[in-house]
Amino acid sequence: MKIMIDAGHGYSTPGKRTPDGMKEFEFNRSVAILIRKKLEERGASITFSHSDTEDVLLDRRVWKANNWKADLFLSIHANAYGNDWNNANGIETFIHSSRPKQAETVATAIQQRLVALTGRKNRGVKTANFYILKKTLMPAVLVEAGFMTHAEEARLLLTDTYRELCARGIVEAIEKIYKLSIR
């Protein structure tokens, strides 16, 4: 199984941060690395669409996934509502608005597992016309693992414990859907 993992946004993307300064990429990258390690232990081939040193444009990320012929595209994000602290909170997972069956199955499993492990509010599986969901040729899901603009969730997003829970939940869902097991 070939999985393209995308640490959403980029190394120097402006504006994607908590009101007190944590860049979204810090969380996304950390969780992506944890997911890669866990999925490789289960025999999956993993490639990243992002870079640790520069922003990679969306069309390039999609091209990499399509060219590699990935079986699944997984984009990791932390959500935000505005630029200041507020009450928006919880986890949501997105698939393309055409509701591809396999993507919906994976997204539902991820959403359920993340909410169960983290105890955060279930905002559900939602549809969107996001570029990476629309242009990838394989099932694609985009996970929003909490709000950077919610003080409690922002504190969680900074912790190794929460990052590990998010990675574990995503991997357990993928493992279940694709029948992966530790080697």
Secondary structure, DSSP 4 states (H G I P E B T S, - for coil): -EEEEEESS-TT-TT-B-TTS-BHHHHHHHHHHHHHHHHHHTT-EEEESS-SSS---HHHHHHHHHHHT-SEEEEEEEE-SSSS--S---EEEEEETT--HHHHHHHHHHHHHHHHHH---EEEEEEE--HHHHH-SS-EEEEEEEETTSHHHHHHHT-HHHHHHHHHHHHHHHHHHHT----
